[in-house]
Amino acid sequence: MNFKKLLLIFLLLSLSNFCFAQTIKGSTKRVYSIFHPTPKYQMRSFDMDRPDVTESAYTVDAGHFQYEADLFSSTHTRFGRRKSIDNYFNTANLKLGISNSLDIQLVVSSFTIQKNIVGNITQEMSGFSGYTIRAKQNIWGNDRGKTALAILPFIDIPSKFLGGKVWGGLIVPFSVSLPGEWEVGAQIESDFLPDENLSGYHLSYLGSVTTSHALCKNVDFFVEGVISKENETKNIQYFANGGLEYTLCKNLIFDIGIYYGIKNASAKTYFLGMSFRL
């Protein structure tokens, strides 16, 4: 599967689901768009795709902008005597509400430093690592009900710094509000990843479940389980994630946490992030 086919799939999914959403009756907010923004008093509560791996099923309100970023994250992976450390600075997700149920997103990492360590030998590279184009279409639950579902197709375009080929995938996130102000999310994801020799593509899969709750005033916590599998290597990885969110004001949230790979060869990622909306 080449880039043109991935792009076509991405556009068709986004267009078809945008058209589907316009046929849904019962929401007065359907009249709002990027050119006719949702009034602030009608905006949904501030909901983010971070800091957990599980994406939110809710979209950004029409005509509004949302910024979500790892201000700094560090991923550590060890294979026997070999160790890699990837440091990312300002990996940001820039989101814009197109309609009441559709937003578009651009994920970009401003700067990356890669270190590969084998024994006493260290190799280091640094540069821009590429960007990802995404579109999230809410299917139901954006403004009413206890559950919500969305689809999120995406295309990843690596920079020359990392090499590799363009790839893409599809994420289906689900959210539910439970009694006692517990929030639960889940998602399934399928990716078309480049083969190691770059001769073609193979499928990988990911599933996750997350839950969050208030810890004290202005502070929430989340815990999450993630499982992923690559068809090419048959490698299965498990992650136990967790973190804290601090709400400084209504539209500004800071977070900190870890994605902890349970296997010895799995990555451990530590992050500090921030999100705001306008």
N, C-alpha and C positions, 0 to 999 in steps of 0.2 A: 504494500500500500504506500503510494507516494504522497507528497505534500498536497498536490492538487485534489486527490481523492479525500484526504483528511479535511481540507478546507471546504470541499463540497458538502461532506457529511455535517460539518459544523454549521454551515449556513442553512442547510435544509432543516436540521433539527431546531435551530433557533427560530427560523421563519415559521415552520409548521406549528410550533408550540406558542409562538406569539399570536398567530391567527386563532389558535384554539382558545387562548385566554380571553380574546376579545369577544368570544361568544358566550362567556360565562355571565349569567344574569345575577342581579341582586346586590351589586356593590356600586354605590354612588361615586366611588373613587375611580371608576373606570374612565371617567372623563378627563383625568389628569394625564399629562405626558411631559416629556422633556421640555416642550415649548409652553406648557401650561402646568407649572409645578404644583404639587400637593401643598396646600396651606399648612403651616407649621402646627396648627392646632389639630390637624387631622393625621399627622404623621404617626407611624407605628413606633413602639418602643425601640430603643437602640439595640439592634441585634447584629452580631458579627459572625464571620466565618472562622475567626480565630478565638481563643488561642489553641483550642484542641484541633486534632486532625479532622474530625467530623465537621462537614460543612453545615451551615444553617439552611433551613428550607425557606427562609424568608428573604425577600428582595429589598433593595433600597427604594424608598419612595420616589415616585416620578419627579424628575427635575432636580433631585438632590444628589450631593456628592458625599462619598464616604471613603476614608483613608484608613487602612489597616496595615500594620507593618511590624515585622521583627526588626526592632532597632538594632539588635545584635543577636546572632545565634551562632553556636559552635557545635559542629557535629564530629564526634570521635568514633572511629571504627578501627578494630584490630583484627588482623588475620595472622595468627602465629607471631613471627618476628616483625611483620609489617604492620604499620600503623598509619592511618590517615587522619588529618585534622582539617576540616573545612570551616572557615570563619566567614560569615555573611554579614554585611553591613547594609541596613535599611532595605530589606527585602519587602517591598511595599505592594499592596493590592489596592489599586485605584478603581473605585466603583462609581458608576453613574446610573441613576434610575431613568429608564427609557419610557416605561409605562408603569401602571400600578402593579404589574406582575412580572416585569422583565427588567433586568439590569445587565449592563455589560461591564466587564472587568479587564484590567490590564495589570498583570503581576510582573514586577521588574525588580531585579536585584542590583542595587547601585554598584556594589563592589564586593568581590570575593577573593579570599586568599586560601589557596590549597597547599597543604604540606603533606608529602609522602615520606615516611620515615622507615627505613630498613636498616636495622642495626644502628651504626653510627653515621649513616648516610642520610641526609635530608635533601629532598628536592622541593622547591617552592615555586608556585605560579600564582599570579594575581591578575585580576581584570574583571570585566563585565561578563556575567554568566548567561545572559539571554533574557527572554521574556515569554510570558504566557498570556494568550488571549482567551477569555472565558465569557460565557453568556449564561445567566441563571434565569430560568423560567419557572415561576411558581405555578403549580397545578391547582392546589387548593390550600385554604387556611391562612392566607396572608393577613386577612383582617378580621377573621371570625373563626370560632371553633377552637377546640383544644389540640387539634392536630394540623400538620402542614406537610406538603410534599412538593418537591421541585425536581427538575432535571438541570444538569450543569455540564454541557459539552465544552471541551477546551482543546486548544492546540498549543504545544510548547515548541518554541523556536530557540535553540541554543545558539550562543555566540561562537565565533571562531576560537575563542579562548578555551572553551570546553570541547569543541569539535562535536562529532556525532551528527545525527539526522533529526529532522523535524518529526515530532510524534504527537499523538493526541489521545483523547479518551472521553469517557462519559461517567459522570457522578450522579447518583440519585440519593439525595438526602431526605430524611424524614425527621420531623420534630413533634414532640408531644408534651403538653403541660399536665403534670400529675398533681393530686391533692398535696397540701402542705408546701406549695410553692417549689416543688421539685421539677426540674426541667430535664428531659431525656431526649437525646438525639441518636440517630443511627444513619449509616449510609452504606451503599455498595458502590464499588467503582471498578471499571474495566478500562485498561490502558493498552494501546498498541505501541509497544516499546521497540526500539531498534535492536536487532541482534548484535551480539558482541563484535562480530566481524563486519557489521554494517551492511550485510548483503540483503537483509529483509527485516520483517517485523515479527514479533510474537506477542501473545496476550499475557497480561498480568492482571491479578484480581486483588481487591482490598475490601475488607469489611471492618466496620468499627461500631462501637456503642459507647456513648458518653453520658454522664449525668452531672448536673451542677445544682448548687444551692447556696443560699446566703450563709456565710460563716459568722459575720457580725456586721454592724452598720457599714455600708459602702464597700464591703469585701465579700466576694463570692469565691468558691473553690470549684474545681472540676476534677473528676477522675474518669479515665477512659481506657478501654481495651481495643487493640487493633491487631488484625491478622492480615498478612499479605502473602501472595504466592506468585512466583514467576514460572511460566510454562517452559521457558528455555532451559533454565537451570534446575527446575523442580524445587527451588529453594523456598521454604516457608519460614516466615519471621513473625514473631509475636512482640507486641509492645504494651507496656503498662505506663500510661501517661498521667500527668497531674500538674496542677498549677493553681495560681491565685489571680483574681482580677480585682483591681481597686478602681472604683468609680469616683473620679475627682469632681466631676459635675455631670449634668444630664447627658451631654454629648461628648465626653472625654473619658476614656478608660485606659488604664495601664495594666499590664499583665506580666507574669513571670512563671516559668515552669520548666518541665523536662519531658522529653519523649524517651523512654527507657527501653532499649532493646533487650529482651530477656535472654536470648542466646548470646554466647560469647562473641560471635562474629557480627552481631547486630549492632547498629549504630546507636549511640547515645547523643541526644541533642539537647542543649541547654539554651534557653532563649529569654529575651526581655523585649516586650512589645508595647505598642501604643495604638489606639484607634480613636478617631473622631469623625464627626459628620457635620455637614453644613446644610 
